[in-house]
């Protein structure tokens, strides 16, 4: 759980918005690091490889250059998506780069530079959402799954909605009633999860074509990695009382996400 320095509670969805400079700066740092290590691991072995065969240093150099070009090219496309909101090619493999390479490396780099992890996670979520939008898919509403954390429920509510959201009385003390109405309007499924394990099991059981998930940055970042390659549109929750108690979500954000994925935007 994050400490109070990261979040003290606010009616807004997030403590702050990630600046473009954070993402661009970490990408630049990654590029410089990869270039330095690539040159080192190419140059040093060439001293011994040339004794085996004169062409081996060039082969290793070509492989290193190709890997570096792929990494830098992917980084450039991701940065283009971050800054301009579009990417010229299919975004599926870029999502793989973000999930499996850039996020772990940037988390380490951010720790070294003392950049709060929550900022990196939020930037990651924003870029992922842009990639999902740019996939160009239009999903049938009945194949969409809306995942909500149980902490969105009013803390003193006596009604159990984690098994059946239809039990909600619609009293207005939390957003669950509005979410049920929204899901009925669009024809999408709604599930209130008691934790990450339950949410993952629900996804495996239902096998939706896409998911719209609401949670804190940490849970969303880990969930996006676990769910890949399933398209997941992530929405950061509201935390007026801090983490894990009477959280909330901007219904308009959920509506826009559902409309975009269902091709009704």
N, C-alpha and C positions, 0 to 999 in steps of 0.2 A: 504494500500500500504506500502511496506517496505521502510525504510529510507535508506539513503546513506551508513550507516554503514553496511548494509546487502548486498547492491548491488550498484555499481557505473557505471555499463555498461562494457561490455567486449565482444570481438568477440567469446569467448567460450560459451558453452551451459549453464554452471553453474559457480557460483562464486568459489566454491570449491567442492571437492568430500567428501561425508560423510565417516568418518573413521569407521572401524568396532568397535573401542573402544566405540564410542558414543552409538551405538545400544546395544552392550553387556553390557555396564555399566548401561544403563537405565533398561535393562531387569533384571540385578542383583538387582538394587534398588527396582524394582517392586516386585521381589521375596521375598526380605527381608521384605518389607512393608506388603505384603499379609500374610506372615508367622506370623509376629508380631500381626497383627489385627486378624488373624484367631485364634491364641492361646488365645488372650484376650477375644474374643467373645465366645470361647468355655469354658475357665476356669471360668470366672465370673458367667455365668448362672448355671454352675454345682452345685454351692453352694445351689441355690434354687431348681433346677430340681431334685436333689437327694431326696428332701423331698416329691416330687410328686411320683416319682418312681425310684428305684435304677438304672434301665437300661437307663433312659433318658439321663444322661450325656454321656454315651457311644454311644447312637444313634446320638446325636448332634456331638460328636467327629468324628464319622464315616462319617457323611455328610460333616463336615468341612474338614476332611482329603481327601475325594474324590474330593471336589471342588479344594482344593489346589493342589492335584496331577494332575488334569486336566489342571489347569492353568500353573503349572510348566512344565508339559509334553509338552503342546503347546508351551510354551516359549522356551524349549529346542529344539524342532523341528524347530521353526522359527529361532533360533540362528544357528542351523545346516545349514539351508538354506542360511542364511546370510553369513556364513563363508565358506561353502563348495559348495554352489550352487546347493544343492539337498536336497530333503526331502523324507523319506522312505514311507510315506503314502499319501493318497489323500489329496490334498492341499486346497480343498474348505472350510473346516471348519477352517483351519488355517487362511485363508483370513478373515473369519468372526471374529476370535479372534483379528486379527490385526486391522480391521476396527472398531469394536465395543468396544474393550477393551483396547488393548495396545496403540494405537495411542492417544486416549484422555488422558489416564493416563500418558503416556510418555511426552505429551505436558505440562501437569501440572508439572511433575517432572523436565522437562527441564527448565521451567520457574523459578522454585525454585533454580535450579543450575545455572541459567543464561546461559543456552545453547541456542543459537539463534534458533528460531522456524524453520527457513528455513532449518537448518541442519537436524532436526528431520523429517521434511516433505520430504526432499530428501531421507533420509534413508528409510522412509516408502514407497516411490515410488519405490525405487530399490528392496525392499523386495517383494512388490506387483508384480512387473514385473517378478521376479523369480517364484513366485507362479503361475502366469498366464502361464509362459512357461512350468511349471511342471504339469499343468493340463492334458497334453497329448492330448488335442483336436486338430484336424485339421479342420479348418473352410473353408467352400467354399468361394472363393474370393467375390462372389456376396453377401454374408452374412456378410461381413466386412464393417465397417464404419470408415472412416478416418475423424476425427474432428480437424479443425484448427481454431485458433482465428483470427478475422478480422484484428488485429493489425499486422499480418504478411505481410499485403499488403503494398506496397510502399505508403508513406504518401500522396504524391501529385498526386497519380494516379486518373484519372477521371472516370475510368471504375468501375462499381458496380459488384462485384463478389459474394456478400453474398447471392444473390438469384440464381445465375447461374454461376458456376465456368467456364463454357464454354465461358463466355464473356471475359476471360483473353486473352490479346493480346500476351502473352509470350515474353515480352520485355526483361526479364532477370533482372529487377531491384528488384525483390523479388522472392521467391521460389515457388510462386503459379503455374507458368507455368511448372516448373519441377515436381511439385506434380500432376498436371493434366496428364502429360506424364506418370508418374509412375503408376497412377491409371488406365490409359488406358492399360498399359502393363500387370498389374495383374488382371484387371477387378474388382477393388474395388470401392466403392462409396466415394466421397469426398464432404465435406460440410464445408463452411466457416461460422463460427458462430459469431454473434455480441455480445454474452454474454452467461453466464451460463444457464440462463432460456431458451434461444433459443436452446442451445445445448441439454438440457434435453428434451425439447419438440421434437426435431428431433429424439432423441433416442427412445422416446415413440412411435412416429409415424412410424418409420422405423422398429423397433424391430429387430435390428441386432443381430447376434449370438455373436459378439465380437466387441470391439471398440479400435481403436488406437487414442489416444488423445494427442494433443500438447498444452501446456500452461505453465504458471509459476508454481512454487511449490505449492503455496497456492491454486490456482484454481484446480490444479490436485488433491491435497489431499482431498479437499471438494467434488470434482466430483467423485472420486473413492468411497467415502463413500456413496454418494447419489445413484450411479449406482449399487452398490452391490445388488444381486449376479452376475450381468452381468460382464463377464471378460473384463477388460479394461487395455490395455497396455499403460502406460503413458510415454511420452517423454518430458523432460524439454526443453523449448525454449531457443533460443539465444537472448541476449538483448544488442546489441552493443550500443544502445542509452538509455538504462534503460528500465523500465517497460512500456508496453502498447503503444509503438510507434516504428514502423518499426522493430518489432522483427523478428526472423527467426527460422529455424530449420535445423539440419543437414540431408540432403536428404538421406544420407547413413544409418543413424539411422532408418529413416522411412522405407526404403527399407528392412533392416534387420528384422524389426518388422513384416512387411507384409509377408515377406517370411517365417518367423518362424511360424506365426499363420496359414498361408495357407499351411504349410507343404512342402514348397519349399526351406527351408534353406539347 
